[in-house]
């Protein structure tokens, strides 16, 4: 199955702005996550619990750096994200996300963020 870049970016944006129900609907059964503070496998339910604040992010800008499809049902994408937190703080990160295609669509199975030193929007 060929991945639709626009569809994947729309799903990705939803993880920045969506609620727990969005996470439950779009994350795989298990997801490997890697942040500066932690790296581990999380269940769908545990990952959904991280989306407790509605509208956590605003002014999201995604600059896609690369996308590969190493198999017919796996896609990896990397992008630079710039957004503003709910409290007004600017945030920038290099982000990589992996998706696997299931019967009910693309599901996030890997996600990593590396904050960038400068978080000013420009």
Residue pairs with C-beta under 8 A, 6 or more apart in sequence:
1 72
1 73
1 101
2 69
3 67
3 69
3 75
3 99
3 101
3 106
5 64
5 67
5 77
7 106
8 67
8 75
8 77
8 99
8 106
9 62
9 64
9 77
11 26
11 99
11 106
11 108
12 62
12 77
12 79
12 97
13 60
13 62
14 22
14 26
15 22
15 23
15 26
15 97
15 108
15 111
16 56
16 57
16 60
16 81
16 83
17 55
17 56
17 57
17 58
17 60
18 26
18 51
19 51
19 54
20 48
20 49
20 51
20 52
21 48
22 51
23 44
23 47
23 48
23 50
23 51
24 44
24 45
24 48
26 105
26 106
26 107
26 108
27 44
27 47
27 48
27 107
27 108
27 109
28 44
28 100
28 102
28 107
28 108
28 109
29 43
29 44
30 41
30 42
30 43
30 44
30 109
31 41
31 42
31 44
31 47
31 108
31 109
31 110
31 111
32 39
32 40
32 41
32 42
32 98
32 109
32 110
32 111
33 39
33 40
33 41
33 42
33 47
33 110
33 111
33 112
34 111
34 112
34 113
35 112
35 113
36 113
36 114
36 115
53 86
55 86
56 85
56 86
57 83
57 84
57 85
57 86
57 91
58 83
58 84
58 86
59 82
59 83
59 84
59 121
60 81
60 82
60 83
61 81
61 82
61 83
61 121
62 79
62 80
62 81
63 79
63 80
63 81
63 82
64 77
64 78
64 79
65 78
65 79
65 80
65 94
66 77
66 78
67 75
67 76
67 77
67 78
68 75
68 76
68 77
69 75
69 76
70 76
72 101
73 100
73 101
74 98
74 99
74 100
74 101
75 98
75 99
75 101
75 106
76 96
76 97
76 98
76 99
76 110
77 96
77 97
77 99
78 94
78 95
78 96
79 94
79 95
80 92
80 93
80 94
80 95
80 116
81 91
81 92
81 93
81 94
81 95
81 113
82 90
82 91
82 92
82 119
82 121
83 90
83 91
83 92
84 90
84 91
84 121
85 91
89 119
90 119
90 120
90 121
91 115
91 119
92 115
92 116
92 118
92 119
92 120
93 113
93 114
93 115
93 116
94 113
94 114
94 116
95 111
95 112
95 113
95 114
96 110
96 111
96 112
97 108
97 110
97 111
97 112
98 108
98 109
98 110
98 111
99 106
99 107
99 108
99 109
100 106
100 107
100 109
101 107
